[in-house]
Amino acid sequence: MSDQNPNLGKHPRGTLALVGLYGLVFVIGWLLFFLLIYLPRGAVTR
C-alpha cells in the first residue's frame, strides 16, 4: 500500500473563506439598505 493520503472529501479553505466573505458583504449591504433607506422612508403603502 502507498503512504499517500488523497484527502478526498475535504474542501479548500480558500473556497470557504471566499464564500464567507461574500456572505458577509451581502449581510452588511442588506443591513445598510434596511437601516439607511427602508426605515427612514417607512413601509410601503398604497
C-alpha positions in Angstrom: 0.0 0.0 0.0 1.0 3.5 -0.6 1.5 6.1 2.2 -0.2 8.8 0.2 -3.4 10.2 1.7 -5.5 11.8 -1.1 -7.8 13.8 1.4 -10.9 13.1 -0.6 -14.0 14.8 0.6 -12.2 17.9 2.0 -12.7 21.3 0.5 -10.1 24.0 0.1 -10.1 26.5 2.9 -9.8 29.4 0.4 -13.2 28.5 -1.1 -14.8 28.6 2.3 -13.2 31.9 3.1 -14.4 33.3 -0.2 -18.0 32.2 0.3 -17.9 33.5 3.9 -16.6 36.9 2.7 -19.4 37.0 0.0 -22.0 36.2 2.7 -20.6 38.9 5.0 -20.7 41.6 2.2 -24.3 40.6 1.4 -25.4 40.9 5.0 -23.7 44.2 5.5 -25.2 45.6 2.3 -28.7 44.4 3.3 -28.4 45.9 6.7 -27.2 49.2 5.3 -30.1 49.3 2.8 -32.6 48.4 5.6 -31.3 50.9 8.1 -30.4 53.8 5.8 -33.1 53.6 3.1 -36.1 51.5 4.2 -36.6 52.6 7.8 -36.4 56.3 7.1 -38.9 56.1 4.3 -41.3 53.7 6.2 -43.2 50.7 5.0 -44.7 50.6 1.5 -48.3 51.8 1.4 -50.9 52.2 -1.3 
